[in-house]
Amino acid sequence: MTWKLKTDRPLAVFDIESTGINPRMDRIIDLAIVRIQTDGTRETFTFRVHPERPIPKEASQVHGIWDDDVKDCPPFRDRAEEIAGVLENCDLCGYNLIHYDIPLLVEEFNRAGQPFSLEGRRVIDAQKIFHKMEPRTLTAALMFYCGSDHVDAHGALADVIATIDVLEGQFDKYETLPVDIQELDQFCSPRDPSFVDRTGKLKWKDGEIIINFGRNQGRKLRDLAAMEPGFLRWVIDNNFPQDTRDILADALRGKFPEAPPKVGSSPGSDEETAA
């Protein structure tokens, strides 16, 4: 396929596999870069690095990289200068890199003390192109699944009816789509079984609830309720999910949920889901 993009400097297309989905807290395990020159010629670079922490089981199950696979690899900081050299004078490209890959890469460079600036770099996100070129609106979905126009778009009742038509069309199109409501709920909003609340701000570990965000990440809720209740009150008073705030409010009253069966420790840090 002919390379059609007109550029005046190399384009670095890259992707990251990591210990989790938090760009500020998680660590890179695998970094692949294809550097495309202005004439379309390509150079490929791969960097397998040790994240300096155990790889969570949930992440390994997604990308297939386990602790044994990186035990002899250098940490990112030892290869940061080399990686920065590959990316030097390059614009950047990837899929969902604006919200994930770039922030994670910048955090790793900062920890390594390696200068890396985004100033002047142009960023191409294939996911953004996909979403702009293939609209994810109800009108577009109705046409795709049902082959009909959404004549009364944005009328509340018309939108409800269109949504039902789309859902029925999805069941017809995808034979593997769950028809059980509980399974479909999990399909639409998959949740780690170790999550205490819906968004995973709180997690189960060894039968205890731990905080899974911020400066108190990894600490037991029970300990914070006893020793630092101000942190819990701060969360309760701010824009956190309601179920998270309810659990913390109960904790301040000495009421804690019982751990569900088969939820205990999992290998890895306390700040992950899938990469």
MIDOSE-1310 file (N, C-alpha, C; in nm, 2 decimals, decimal comma, always signed):
residues 275
mtwk	+0,08/-0,12/+0,00/+0,00/+0,00/+0,00/+0,09/+0,12/+0,00; +0,06/+0,22/-0,09/+0,14/+0,34/-0,10/+0,11/+0,43/+0,02; +0,22/+0,48/+0,08/+0,21/+0,57/+0,19/+0,17/+0,71/+0,14; +0,05/+0,76/+0,18/-0,01/+0,88/+0,12/+0,01/+1,00/+0,21
lktd	+0,05/+0,99/+0,33/+0,06/+1,10/+0,42/+0,18/+1,19/+0,38; +0,16/+1,32/+0,36/+0,27/+1,41/+0,32/+0,32/+1,47/+0,45; +0,45/+1,45/+0,47/+0,52/+1,49/+0,60/+0,65/+1,56/+0,56; +0,69/+1,65/+0,66/+0,82/+1,71/+0,64/+0,92/+1,67/+0,75
rpla	+0,88/+1,57/+0,82/+0,97/+1,51/+0,92/+0,92/+1,37/+0,95; +1,00/+1,28/+1,02/+0,96/+1,15/+1,04/+0,83/+1,14/+1,13; +0,75/+1,04/+1,11/+0,63/+1,01/+1,19/+0,66/+0,88/+1,28; +0,66/+0,89/+1,41/+0,68/+0,78/+1,50/+0,54/+0,73/+1,54
vfdi	+0,51/+0,61/+1,49/+0,38/+0,54/+1,52/+0,42/+0,44/+1,63; +0,35/+0,46/+1,75/+0,40/+0,37/+1,86/+0,28/+0,32/+1,94; +0,31/+0,21/+2,01/+0,21/+0,15/+2,10/+0,28/+0,10/+2,23; +0,20/+0,10/+2,33/+0,26/+0,06/+2,46/+0,17/-0,05/+2,53
estg	+0,24/-0,15/+2,59/+0,18/-0,24/+2,68/+0,23/-0,21/+2,82; +0,14/-0,22/+2,92/+0,18/-0,17/+3,05/+0,12/-0,25/+3,16; +0,15/-0,20/+3,28/+0,10/-0,27/+3,40/-0,05/-0,24/+3,43; -0,11/-0,14/+3,36/-0,25/-0,10/+3,39/-0,29/+0,01/+3,30
inpr	-0,40/+0,07/+3,34/-0,47/+0,17/+3,26/-0,46/+0,31/+3,31; -0,38/+0,33/+3,42/-0,36/+0,47/+3,48/-0,23/+0,53/+3,42; -0,24/+0,62/+3,33/-0,12/+0,68/+3,27/-0,02/+0,74/+3,37; -0,07/+0,79/+3,48/+0,01/+0,85/+3,58/+0,08/+0,76/+3,67
mdri	+0,02/+0,64/+3,70/+0,07/+0,55/+3,80/+0,13/+0,43/+3,74; +0,09/+0,38/+3,63/+0,13/+0,25/+3,57/+0,26/+0,27/+3,50; +0,32/+0,16/+3,46/+0,45/+0,15/+3,40/+0,45/+0,08/+3,27; +0,54/+0,12/+3,18/+0,56/+0,06/+3,05/+0,63/-0,08/+3,07
idla	+0,58/-0,18/+2,99/+0,65/-0,31/+2,98/+0,70/-0,33/+2,84; +0,62/-0,29/+2,74/+0,66/-0,31/+2,60/+0,63/-0,19/+2,53; +0,73/-0,14/+2,45/+0,71/-0,02/+2,36/+0,76/-0,06/+2,22; +0,67/-0,04/+2,13/+0,70/-0,06/+1,99/+0,69/+0,07/+1,91
ivri	+0,78/+0,10/+1,83/+0,78/+0,22/+1,75/+0,82/+0,18/+1,60; +0,74/+0,23/+1,51/+0,77/+0,23/+1,37/+0,79/+0,37/+1,33; +0,92/+0,40/+1,29/+0,95/+0,54/+1,25/+0,94/+0,54/+1,09; +0,85/+0,62/+1,04/+0,82/+0,63/+0,90/+0,89/+0,76/+0,85
qtdg	+0,98/+0,75/+0,76/+1,05/+0,86/+0,70/+0,96/+0,94/+0,60; +1,00/+1,05/+0,56/+0,92/+1,13/+0,47/+0,90/+1,07/+0,34; +0,99/+0,97/+0,30/+0,97/+0,90/+0,17/+0,89/+0,77/+0,19; +0,84/+0,75/+0,31/+0,76/+0,63/+0,34/+0,84/+0,51/+0,39
tret	+0,97/+0,51/+0,38/+1,05/+0,40/+0,43/+1,04/+0,39/+0,59; +1,05/+0,27/+0,64/+1,02/+0,24/+0,78/+1,13/+0,18/+0,85; +1,15/+0,21/+0,98/+1,24/+0,15/+1,07/+1,16/+0,10/+1,19; +1,18/-0,02/+1,24/+1,11/-0,07/+1,35/+1,20/-0,08/+1,47
ftfr	+1,14/-0,04/+1,59/+1,22/-0,05/+1,71/+1,12/-0,11/+1,82; +1,18/-0,20/+1,90/+1,10/-0,26/+2,01/+1,18/-0,25/+2,14; +1,11/-0,22/+2,25/+1,18/-0,21/+2,37/+1,10/-0,28/+2,48; +1,16/-0,39/+2,53/+1,09/-0,46/+2,64/+1,17/-0,42/+2,77
vhpe	+1,10/-0,37/+2,87/+1,16/-0,31/+2,99/+1,09/-0,37/+3,11; +1,17/-0,37/+3,22/+1,12/-0,42/+3,35/+1,04/-0,30/+3,41; +0,92/-0,32/+3,46/+0,84/-0,21/+3,51/+0,88/-0,18/+3,66; +0,97/-0,26/+3,72/+1,02/-0,23/+3,85/+0,90/-0,25/+3,96
rpip	+0,81/-0,34/+3,92/+0,71/-0,38/+4,01/+0,65/-0,51/+3,95; +0,58/-0,59/+4,03/+0,51/-0,71/+3,97/+0,40/-0,66/+3,86; +0,39/-0,74/+3,76/+0,29/-0,72/+3,66/+0,16/-0,78/+3,71; +0,05/-0,70/+3,72/-0,07/-0,75/+3,77/-0,13/-0,87/+3,68
keas	-0,18/-0,97/+3,74/-0,24/-1,08/+3,66/-0,34/-1,03/+3,56; -0,42/-0,94/+3,59/-0,52/-0,89/+3,50/-0,46/-0,83/+3,38; -0,35/-0,76/+3,39/-0,28/-0,70/+3,28/-0,22/-0,81/+3,19; -0,15/-0,90/+3,26/-0,08/-1,01/+3,18/-0,18/-1,09/+3,10
qvhg	-0,30/-1,11/+3,15/-0,40/-1,19/+3,08/-0,45/-1,11/+2,95; -0,43/-0,98/+2,95/-0,46/-0,90/+2,83/-0,35/-0,91/+2,73; -0,23/-0,87/+2,77/-0,12/-0,86/+2,67/-0,02/-0,98/+2,67; -0,04/-1,07/+2,76/+0,04/-1,20/+2,75/+0,19/-1,18/+2,80
iwdd	+0,22/-1,07/+2,87/+0,35/-1,05/+2,92/+0,35/-1,07/+3,07; +0,43/-1,17/+3,12/+0,43/-1,20/+3,26/+0,56/-1,16/+3,33; +0,57/-1,17/+3,46/+0,69/-1,13/+3,53/+0,81/-1,20/+3,48; +0,80/-1,33/+3,45/+0,92/-1,41/+3,40/+0,97/-1,36/+3,27
dvkd	+0,88/-1,30/+3,19/+0,92/-1,25/+3,06/+1,01/-1,12/+3,07; +1,00/-1,05/+3,18/+1,08/-0,92/+3,19/+1,18/-0,93/+3,30; +1,20/-1,04/+3,37/+1,29/-1,05/+3,48/+1,43/-1,01/+3,45; +1,48/-1,03/+3,33/+1,61/-0,99/+3,29/+1,62/-0,87/+3,20
cppf	+1,51/-0,80/+3,19/+1,51/-0,68/+3,11/+1,55/-0,55/+3,19; +1,61/-0,46/+3,13/+1,65/-0,33/+3,20/+1,53/-0,25/+3,23; +1,53/-0,16/+3,33/+1,42/-0,07/+3,35/+1,41/+0,04/+3,25; +1,30/+0,10/+3,24/+1,28/+0,21/+3,13/+1,39/+0,31/+3,14
rdra	+1,43/+0,35/+3,27/+1,53/+0,46/+3,28/+1,66/+0,43/+3,21; +1,69/+0,30/+3,20/+1,82/+0,26/+3,14/+1,81/+0,27/+2,99; +1,69/+0,28/+2,93/+1,68/+0,29/+2,79/+1,61/+0,42/+2,74; +1,59/+0,50/+2,84/+1,52/+0,63/+2,81/+1,59/+0,71/+2,71
eeia	+1,72/+0,73/+2,72/+1,79/+0,81/+2,63/+1,78/+0,75/+2,49; +1,80/+0,62/+2,47/+1,78/+0,55/+2,34/+1,65/+0,57/+2,28; +1,54/+0,56/+2,37/+1,41/+0,58/+2,32/+1,38/+0,72/+2,27; +1,43/+0,81/+2,35/+1,42/+0,95/+2,32/+1,49/+0,98/+2,19
gvle	+1,60/+0,92/+2,16/+1,67/+0,93/+2,04/+1,59/+0,89/+1,92; +1,52/+0,77/+1,93/+1,44/+0,72/+1,82/+1,32/+0,82/+1,79; +1,27/+0,89/+1,90/+1,16/+0,98/+1,88/+1,20/+1,12/+1,85; +1,33/+1,14/+1,84/+1,38/+1,28/+1,82/+1,33/+1,33/+1,69
ncdl	+1,28/+1,46/+1,69/+1,24/+1,53/+1,57/+1,12/+1,45/+1,50; +1,05/+1,38/+1,57/+0,93/+1,30/+1,51/+0,80/+1,36/+1,55; +0,71/+1,36/+1,46/+0,57/+1,38/+1,50/+0,52/+1,24/+1,55; +0,41/+1,24/+1,62/+0,37/+1,11/+1,69/+0,23/+1,06/+1,64
cgyn	+0,22/+0,93/+1,63/+0,09/+0,87/+1,59/+0,07/+0,74/+1,66; -0,06/+0,71/+1,68/-0,10/+0,59/+1,75/-0,25/+0,58/+1,75; -0,30/+0,49/+1,83/-0,44/+0,47/+1,85/-0,48/+0,49/+1,99; -0,56/+0,60/+2,02/-0,59/+0,64/+2,15/-0,47/+0,69/+2,23
lihy	-0,37/+0,74/+2,15/-0,24/+0,78/+2,22/-0,26/+0,91/+2,30; -0,36/+1,00/+2,26/-0,37/+1,13/+2,32/-0,41/+1,11/+2,47; -0,50/+1,01/+2,50/-0,54/+1,00/+2,64/-0,47/+0,89/+2,72; -0,39/+0,81/+2,65/-0,32/+0,70/+2,72/-0,17/+0,70/+2,69
dipl	-0,13/+0,66/+2,57/+0,01/+0,63/+2,54/+0,10/+0,75/+2,57; +0,06/+0,87/+2,52/+0,15/+0,99/+2,54/+0,16/+1,02/+2,68; +0,05/+1,03/+2,76/+0,07/+1,07/+2,90/+0,16/+0,96/+2,98; +0,14/+0,83/+2,95/+0,22/+0,73/+3,01/+0,37/+0,74/+2,97
lvee	+0,40/+0,77/+2,85/+0,53/+0,78/+2,80/+0,60/+0,90/+2,87; +0,53/+1,01/+2,87/+0,58/+1,14/+2,93/+0,62/+1,11/+3,08; +0,53/+1,04/+3,15/+0,55/+1,01/+3,29/+0,68/+0,93/+3,31; +0,70/+0,83/+3,22/+0,82/+0,75/+3,23/+0,94/+0,83/+3,20
fnra	+0,94/+0,92/+3,10/+1,06/+1,00/+3,08/+1,08/+1,09/+3,20; +0,98/+1,14/+3,26/+1,00/+1,23/+3,37/+1,07/+1,16/+3,49; +1,02/+1,03/+3,51/+1,08/+0,95/+3,62/+1,23/+0,92/+3,59; +1,26/+0,90/+3,46/+1,39/+0,87/+3,42/+1,48/+0,99/+3,42
gqpf	+1,43/+1,11/+3,43/+1,51/+1,23/+3,42/+1,55/+1,26/+3,28; +1,48/+1,21/+3,18/+1,52/+1,22/+3,04/+1,43/+1,33/+2,98; +1,49/+1,44/+2,93/+1,42/+1,55/+2,86/+1,34/+1,49/+2,74; +1,21/+1,52/+2,74/+1,13/+1,48/+2,63/+1,01/+1,58/+2,62
sleg	+1,01/+1,66/+2,52/+0,91/+1,77/+2,50/+0,81/+1,73/+2,39; +0,69/+1,77/+2,41/+0,59/+1,76/+2,31/+0,57/+1,89/+2,23; +0,64/+1,99/+2,27/+0,63/+2,12/+2,20/+0,67/+2,10/+2,06; +0,58/+2,15/+1,97/+0,60/+2,15/+1,83/+0,57/+2,02/+1,76
rrvi	+0,54/+1,91/+1,83/+0,52/+1,78/+1,77/+0,37/+1,78/+1,73; +0,34/+1,73/+1,61/+0,21/+1,71/+1,57/+0,17/+1,57/+1,60; +0,04/+1,55/+1,64/-0,01/+1,42/+1,70/-0,12/+1,37/+1,61; -0,11/+1,25/+1,56/-0,22/+1,19/+1,48/-0,27/+1,07/+1,56
daqk	-0,40/+1,08/+1,59/-0,47/+0,97/+1,66/-0,57/+0,90/+1,57; -0,53/+0,77/+1,53/-0,62/+0,70/+1,44/-0,76/+0,67/+1,50; -0,77/+0,67/+1,63/-0,90/+0,65/+1,70/-0,99/+0,77/+1,67; -0,93/+0,89/+1,68/-1,00/+1,01/+1,66/-1,05/+1,02/+1,51
ifhk	-0,97/+0,98/+1,42/-1,01/+0,97/+1,28/-1,13/+0,87/+1,26; -1,11/+0,76/+1,32/-1,22/+0,66/+1,32/-1,35/+0,71/+1,36; -1,35/+0,78/+1,48/-1,47/+0,83/+1,54/-1,53/+0,94/+1,46; -1,45/+1,02/+1,39/-1,50/+1,13/+1,31/-1,55/+1,09/+1,18
mepr	-1,49/+0,99/+1,12/-1,53/+0,94/+0,99/-1,64/+0,84/+1,00; -1,66/+0,77/+1,11/-1,77/+0,68/+1,13/-1,85/+0,73/+1,25; -1,94/+0,82/+1,24/-2,01/+0,88/+1,35/-2,07/+0,78/+1,45; -2,06/+0,80/+1,57/-2,11/+0,71/+1,68/-2,24/+0,77/+1,73
tlta	-2,32/+0,82/+1,65/-2,45/+0,88/+1,69/-2,56/+0,78/+1,68; -2,67/+0,81/+1,74/-2,79/+0,72/+1,73/-2,84/+0,72/+1,59; -2,84/+0,83/+1,52/-2,88/+0,84/+1,38/-2,79/+0,74/+1,29; -2,66/+0,75/+1,32/-2,57/+0,66/+1,24/-2,59/+0,51/+1,27
almf	-2,62/+0,48/+1,40/-2,64/+0,35/+1,44/-2,77/+0,29/+1,38; -2,87/+0,38/+1,38/-3,00/+0,33/+1,32/-2,99/+0,30/+1,17; -2,91/+0,38/+1,10/-2,89/+0,35/+0,96/-2,80/+0,22/+0,95; -2,70/+0,21/+1,03/-2,61/+0,09/+1,02/-2,68/-0,04/+1,05
ycgs	-2,76/-0,04/+1,16/-2,82/-0,17/+1,20/-2,96/-0,19/+1,14; -3,03/-0,08/+1,11/-3,17/-0,10/+1,06/-3,19/-0,05/+0,92; -3,09/+0,02/+0,87/-3,11/+0,07/+0,73/-3,22/+0,18/+0,72; -3,25/+0,25/+0,82/-3,35/+0,35/+0,82/-3,30/+0,49/+0,87
dhvd	-3,36/+0,60/+0,83/-3,33/+0,73/+0,87/-3,40/+0,76/+1,01; -3,33/+0,84/+1,09/-3,38/+0,88/+1,22/-3,45/+1,02/+1,19; -3,57/+1,01/+1,15/-3,64/+1,13/+1,10/-3,66/+1,24/+1,21; -3,70/+1,19/+1,33/-3,73/+1,28/+1,44/-3,61/+1,28/+1,54
ahga	-3,49/+1,29/+1,49/-3,37/+1,28/+1,58/-3,38/+1,39/+1,69; -3,34/+1,36/+1,81/-3,34/+1,44/+1,92/-3,48/+1,47/+1,98; -3,58/+1,41/+1,93/-3,70/+1,41/+2,01/-3,69/+1,29/+2,10; -3,73/+1,32/+2,23/-3,70/+1,22/+2,33/-3,76/+1,08/+2,30
ladv	-3,89/+1,08/+2,27/-3,96/+0,95/+2,24/-3,91/+0,89/+2,11; -3,88/+0,97/+2,01/-3,82/+0,91/+1,89/-3,69/+0,85/+1,91; -3,61/+0,92/+2,00/-3,48/+0,86/+2,03/-3,49/+0,73/+2,11; -3,59/+0,72/+2,20/-3,61/+0,60/+2,27/-3,65/+0,48/+2,18
iati	-3,74/+0,51/+2,09/-3,78/+0,41/+1,99/-3,67/+0,37/+1,90; -3,59/+0,47/+1,86/-3,47/+0,44/+1,77/-3,37/+0,35/+1,85; -3,35/+0,38/+1,98/-3,26/+0,30/+2,06/-3,30/+0,15/+2,07; -3,43/+0,13/+2,09/-3,49/+0,00/+2,09/-3,47/-0,07/+1,96
dvle	-3,49/+0,00/+1,85/-3,47/-0,06/+1,71/-3,33/-0,10/+1,69; -3,23/-0,01/+1,74/-3,09/-0,04/+1,73/-3,05/-0,16/+1,81; -3,11/-0,17/+1,93/-3,08/-0,29/+2,02/-3,12/-0,42/+1,95; -3,25/-0,41/+1,90/-3,30/-0,53/+1,83/-3,21/-0,57/+1,71
gqfd	-3,17/-0,46/+1,64/-3,08/-0,48/+1,52/-2,95/-0,54/+1,56; -2,90/-0,50/+1,68/-2,77/-0,56/+1,73/-2,78/-0,70/+1,77; -2,89/-0,74/+1,83/-2,92/-0,88/+1,86/-2,93/-0,97/+1,73; -2,98/-0,91/+1,63/-2,99/-0,98/+1,50/-2,86/-1,00/+1,43
kyet	-2,78/-0,89/+1,45/-2,65/-0,89/+1,37/-2,54/-0,97/+1,45; -2,54/-0,97/+1,58/-2,43/-1,03/+1,65/-2,49/-1,15/+1,73; -2,46/-1,27/+1,68/-2,52/-1,39/+1,75/-2,46/-1,42/+1,88; -2,34/-1,37/+1,90/-2,27/-1,39/+2,03/-2,30/-1,29/+2,14
lpvd	-2,38/-1,19/+2,10/-2,42/-1,08/+2,20/-2,51/-1,15/+2,31; -2,47/-1,13/+2,44/-2,55/-1,19/+2,54/-2,69/-1,14/+2,54; -2,78/-1,23/+2,57/-2,93/-1,20/+2,58/-2,97/-1,20/+2,72; -2,89/-1,25/+2,81/-2,92/-1,24/+2,96/-2,88/-1,10/+3,00
iqel	-2,97/-1,03/+3,08/-2,95/-0,89/+3,11/-2,82/-0,87/+3,20; -2,80/-0,97/+3,29/-2,68/-0,96/+3,37/-2,55/-0,97/+3,29; -2,55/-1,07/+3,20/-2,44/-1,08/+3,11/-2,42/-0,96/+3,02; -2,53/-0,91/+2,97/-2,52/-0,79/+2,88/-2,47/-0,67/+2,96
dqfc	-2,51/-0,66/+3,08/-2,46/-0,55/+3,17/-2,31/-0,56/+3,18; -2,26/-0,68/+3,21/-2,11/-0,70/+3,22/-2,04/-0,68/+3,09; -2,11/-0,71/+2,98/-2,05/-0,69/+2,84/-2,04/-0,54/+2,82; -2,14/-0,46/+2,85/-2,14/-0,32/+2,83/-2,04/-0,24/+2,92
sprd	-2,03/-0,29/+3,05/-1,95/-0,22/+3,15/-1,87/-0,33/+3,22; -1,77/-0,39/+3,16/-1,70/-0,49/+3,23/-1,63/-0,44/+3,36; -1,64/-0,52/+3,46/-1,58/-0,48/+3,59/-1,49/-0,59/+3,65; -1,38/-0,55/+3,70/-1,29/-0,64/+3,76/-1,36/-0,69/+3,89
psfv	-1,36/-0,82/+3,91/-1,43/-0,88/+4,03/-1,37/-0,83/+4,16; -1,25/-0,77/+4,15/-1,19/-0,72/+4,28/-1,24/-0,58/+4,31; -1,31/-0,52/+4,22/-1,36/-0,38/+4,25/-1,47/-0,39/+4,35; -1,46/-0,29/+4,45/-1,57/-0,28/+4,55/-1,68/-0,19/+4,49
drtg	-1,64/-0,08/+4,43/-1,73/+0,01/+4,37/-1,73/-0,01/+4,22; -1,82/+0,06/+4,15/-1,83/+0,03/+4,01/-1,71/+0,08/+3,93; -1,64/+0,19/+3,97/-1,53/+0,24/+3,89/-1,39/+0,19/+3,94; -1,39/+0,11/+4,04/-1,26/+0,06/+4,09/-1,18/+0,16/+4,17
klkw	-1,24/+0,26/+4,23/-1,17/+0,35/+4,32/-1,13/+0,27/+4,44; -1,21/+0,17/+4,47/-1,18/+0,08/+4,59/-1,17/-0,06/+4,54; -1,08/-0,14/+4,60/-1,06/-0,27/+4,56/-1,05/-0,37/+4,68; -1,08/-0,49/+4,65/-1,05/-0,60/+4,75/-0,91/-0,65/+4,74
kdge	-0,85/-0,67/+4,85/-0,72/-0,74/+4,86/-0,70/-0,80/+4,99; -0,68/-0,94/+4,98/-0,67/-1,02/+5,11/-0,78/-0,99/+5,20; -0,91/-0,98/+5,15/-1,02/-0,96/+5,23/-1,04/-0,83/+5,29; -0,96/-0,73/+5,25/-0,97/-0,59/+5,30/-0,99/-0,50/+5,18
iiin	-1,06/-0,39/+5,20/-1,08/-0,29/+5,10/-0,96/-0,20/+5,10; -0,90/-0,17/+4,99/-0,79/-0,08/+4,98/-0,83/+0,03/+4,88; -0,76/+0,15/+4,90/-0,78/+0,26/+4,81/-0,70/+0,23/+4,68; -0,76/+0,27/+4,57/-0,70/+0,23/+4,44/-0,67/+0,36/+4,36
fgrn	-0,65/+0,47/+4,42/-0,62/+0,60/+4,35/-0,54/+0,69/+4,44; -0,47/+0,79/+4,38/-0,42/+0,90/+4,46/-0,30/+0,86/+4,55; -0,27/+0,95/+4,64/-0,16/+0,94/+4,73/-0,17/+0,82/+4,83; -0,30/+0,78/+4,86/-0,32/+0,67/+4,95/-0,34/+0,54/+4,88
qgrk	-0,31/+0,53/+4,76/-0,32/+0,41/+4,68/-0,25/+0,29/+4,75; -0,33/+0,18/+4,77/-0,27/+0,06/+4,83/-0,30/+0,06/+4,98; -0,35/+0,16/+5,04/-0,37/+0,16/+5,19/-0,51/+0,11/+5,22; -0,52/+0,05/+5,33/-0,65/-0,01/+5,37/-0,75/+0,09/+5,41
lrdl	-0,87/+0,08/+5,37/-0,98/+0,17/+5,40/-1,00/+0,17/+5,55; -0,99/+0,06/+5,62/-1,01/+0,05/+5,76/-0,91/+0,13/+5,84; -0,78/+0,13/+5,79/-0,68/+0,21/+5,86/-0,70/+0,36/+5,84; -0,74/+0,40/+5,72/-0,76/+0,54/+5,69/-0,88/+0,59/+5,77
aame	-0,98/+0,51/+5,78/-1,10/+0,55/+5,86/-1,06/+0,58/+6,01; -0,97/+0,50/+6,06/-0,93/+0,51/+6,20/-0,82/+0,63/+6,22; -0,73/+0,64/+6,12/-0,61/+0,73/+6,14/-0,62/+0,86/+6,06; -0,68/+0,85/+5,94/-0,69/+0,97/+5,85/-0,83/+0,99/+5,80
pgfl	-0,92/+1,01/+5,89/-1,06/+1,03/+5,84/-1,08/+1,15/+5,75; -0,99/+1,25/+5,76/-1,00/+1,37/+5,68/-0,99/+1,34/+5,53; -0,91/+1,24/+5,49/-0,90/+1,20/+5,35/-1,03/+1,15/+5,30; -1,10/+1,06/+5,38/-1,23/+1,01/+5,34/-1,33/+1,12/+5,33
rwvi	-1,33/+1,21/+5,42/-1,43/+1,32/+5,42/-1,40/+1,41/+5,29; -1,28/+1,42/+5,26/-1,24/+1,50/+5,13/-1,30/+1,43/+5,01; -1,29/+1,30/+5,00/-1,35/+1,23/+4,89/-1,50/+1,24/+4,89; -1,56/+1,23/+5,01/-1,71/+1,24/+5,02/-1,76/+1,37/+4,97
dnnf	-1,68/+1,48/+5,00/-1,73/+1,61/+4,97/-1,69/+1,66/+4,83; -1,63/+1,57/+4,75/-1,58/+1,61/+4,62/-1,65/+1,52/+4,51; -1,61/+1,55/+4,38/-1,68/+1,49/+4,27/-1,64/+1,35/+4,24; -1,66/+1,26/+4,33/-1,64/+1,12/+4,32/-1,77/+1,04/+4,30
pqdt	-1,77/+0,92/+4,24/-1,89/+0,85/+4,22/-1,97/+0,83/+4,35; -2,10/+0,83/+4,34/-2,18/+0,82/+4,45/-2,16/+0,69/+4,53; -2,14/+0,58/+4,46/-2,13/+0,45/+4,54/-2,00/+0,45/+4,61; -1,89/+0,52/+4,56/-1,77/+0,53/+4,63/-1,78/+0,61/+4,76
rdil	-1,85/+0,72/+4,74/-1,87/+0,81/+4,86/-1,96/+0,74/+4,97; -2,06/+0,66/+4,92/-2,14/+0,59/+5,02/-2,06/+0,49/+5,10; -1,97/+0,42/+5,03/-1,89/+0,32/+5,11/-1,80/+0,39/+5,20; -1,74/+0,50/+5,17/-1,65/+0,58/+5,26/-1,73/+0,64/+5,37
adal	-1,85/+0,68/+5,35/-1,93/+0,74/+5,46/-1,97/+0,63/+5,56; -2,00/+0,51/+5,51/-2,02/+0,40/+5,60/-1,90/+0,36/+5,68; -1,78/+0,37/+5,61/-1,66/+0,34/+5,68/-1,63/+0,43/+5,80; -1,66/+0,56/+5,78/-1,65/+0,65/+5,89/-1,74/+0,62/+6,01
rgkf	-1,85/+0,55/+5,98/-1,94/+0,51/+6,08/-1,90/+0,37/+6,14; -1,79/+0,31/+6,09/-1,75/+0,18/+6,13/-1,82/+0,07/+6,06; -1,88/+0,09/+5,95/-1,95/-0,01/+5,88/-1,88/-0,04/+5,75; -1,84/-0,17/+5,73/-1,76/-0,21/+5,62/-1,83/-0,33/+5,55
peap	-1,83/-0,33/+5,41/-1,89/-0,44/+5,34/-1,81/-0,57/+5,37; -1,88/-0,68/+5,36/-1,81/-0,81/+5,37/-1,75/-0,85/+5,23; -1,63/-0,90/+5,24/-1,56/-0,94/+5,12/-1,64/-1,05/+5,05; -1,66/-1,04/+4,92/-1,73/-1,15/+4,85/-1,64/-1,27/+4,84
pkvg	-1,70/-1,39/+4,82/-1,62/-1,51/+4,81/-1,52/-1,51/+4,69; -1,41/-1,57/+4,72/-1,31/-1,59/+4,61/-1,24/-1,45/+4,57; -1,26/-1,35/+4,65/-1,19/-1,23/+4,61/-1,09/-1,21/+4,72; -0,96/-1,21/+4,68/-0,85/-1,19/+4,78/-0,74/-1,12/+4,71
sspg	-0,62/-1,17/+4,74/-0,50/-1,11/+4,68/-0,49/-1,15/+4,54; -0,43/-1,06/+4,46/-0,39/-1,09/+4,32/-0,25/-1,04/+4,31; -0,17/-1,11/+4,23/-0,03/-1,07/+4,21/-0,02/-0,93/+4,15; +0,07/-0,86/+4,20/+0,09/-0,72/+4,13/+0,06/-0,61/+4,23
sdee	+0,07/-0,49/+4,18/+0,04/-0,37/+4,25/-0,10/-0,35/+4,27; -0,14/-0,24/+4,35/-0,27/-0,22/+4,38/-0,33/-0,11/+4,29; -0,28/-0,09/+4,17/-0,32/+0,03/+4,10/-0,35/-0,01/+3,96; -0,39/-0,13/+3,93/-0,41/-0,17/+3,80/-0,54/-0,23/+3,76
taa	-0,57/-0,22/+3,64/-0,67/-0,32/+3,58/-0,59/-0,37/+3,46; -0,65/-0,35/+3,34/-0,58/-0,41/+3,22/-0,51/-0,30/+3,14; -0,41/-0,34/+3,08/-0,33/-0,25/+2,99/-0,40/-0,22/+2,86
